[in-house]
């Protein structure tokens, strides 16, 4: 075996090891995050008030934009459509079932600049914070392909339930 053949074999072996490590890491992350679910299906009589073409970027732990969660079907980037309804937000991503975030699940809607694998101009991402379960809040990041992000944020913020009044004053 020549030195060149040995070098090629070593490069191939290292590449295979890297790919296997990536596969095992993703499978471990998927198992870890299998306790979370994205609610699927739009309620029957939901009235759509607005539709926007979006690029889905990621879902992360709340206020931890670099900690990706592998929540099905929100594990991978995709093109899709965001629909604002009177009952919540529908996210129809290419090749995946429609995720519906009912108003009661929404926590906050605002702008973001950074998330895992993506940095854009200041405020170029839409961040939707929502309850994945009774106690866990996650952030989903979207990028509008057209339209006005600020009016969309205003429309979405109307869906977010008001924070409960605790009676505390400062």
N, C-alpha and C positions, 0 to 999 in steps of 0.2 A: 504494500500500500504506500503510495507516494505521500509526501507532506501535504500536497494540495488536497488529496482525497481525505486525509485525516482531518484537515481544517474544515472541510465541508461537512464531514460527519459530526464534528464537534458543534458546529453552528446549528446544524439540524437538530441535534440532541438538546441543545440549550433552548432553541425555539419551541420544541415539543414540551420541555419542562415548564417553560413560561406559560404556554397555552393551558397545560394541565393545572398549573397553580391558579390561573384565572378562572378556569372552570370550577375547581373545588371551592374557591373563595366565593363565587357567585352562588353555588349550590348551598353553601353554609349560610350566606346572607338570606337567601330565599327561605330556608328552613327557619332561621331566626325571626324573620318578618311574617311568617305564615300565620301568626296570631292576629294580625291586622287584616281587615278586609275593606275593600272599596265597595260601597253600595251600588248595585247594578239595577238598571231599568228605570225608566221615567214613569212617574205616576200617570194614570190614565187621562185625566182631564187637565193636565198642566198646560197653561197658555204661554206660548213662547212670545216674548216681547222683543228679543234681540238675538241675532246670530252673528258670530265672528269666527273667521278662519284663524286658527292658532297653531303654533308649534308647541307641543307639550315637551317640557324639558326634564323635569324630575319631581319626585316627592321626597321630602327629607323630614328628619325630626324637626319639631317646632323650634325656631330660632337657632337651628344648627344647619345652615345651608350647605355644608360640605359632608353631611352624613346621610347618604342616600338610603332610602328604604325600598325594598323590593315587594311592594304591595301589588298584587295582581288586580287588574291589568295595567297598572301604572309603573311597571318596572323599567320600561324602555322609552326612549324618545320617539315621538311620532307626530305626524301631521294630524290635524283633526278640526273639529268644530266645537265651539263653546256656545251653548244656548242658554240664555237667561230666561227663566220662566217665573210665573207667579208663585211657585212652590220651592224654587231652588235653582241650582245650576246643573246643566247636563253637559257632560264632556264626552263627545263621540270621537274616539281616536281610530285612525285607519287600522283595520284588522283586529279590533278589540270590541268587546261589548260596551255599551254606553254606561258610564259612571254617572250616578245622580247624587249630588250633594244637596240634600234637603236643607231648607233654611235653618232648621233646628240644629243641624250639624255645623253650620258655619260659625267661625269665631271672629275672623277679620279678613279684610281684603285691602291690599295696599300694593305699593311698588317695591321692586327689589332690583339690585344690580348684579348680584353674584349668587350662583348656586353651583352645585357640583358639575364640573365639565363645561361651565358657561359663565362668561363675564361679558356684559354688554354695557352700553352707554348708561349713565346714571338714570335709574328709574325705568329702564327698558324692559323689565320683566314684570308680569302680573303675579302676585303671590296671594294664594287663597289658603288661609289657615282653616282647618276643619277637624272635627272629632273623628278619629278612626275607630274609637270605641268610647266607652263612658268617661274615661280619664285621659286618654292619649290624644294630644293635638299634633297634627302633622301639617306641613306646608307643601302645597303643590305649586309649581312654577310654570307659567305659560308665557309665550311671546306672541303678540299679535302680529299677523302678517300684513295687516292694513287697519284702517280705522283709528279712532281716537281712544287711547288707553285711559285717559282721565274720565271721559264720560262713561266708559265701561265700568271703571272702578266705582263711580258714583251709583250706577245702576245696581251693581253687585252689593255695595254697602247697604242699600235699602233692604236687602234680604237678610242681613246679619241681625239676629235678635239682639235687643238691647241688653246690656249687662244687668244682672239682677241688682236691685237697690238693697244695699246692706244696712242702710240707715246711718252709716258712719259719715262723719263730717271731718274735714281737715282744717 
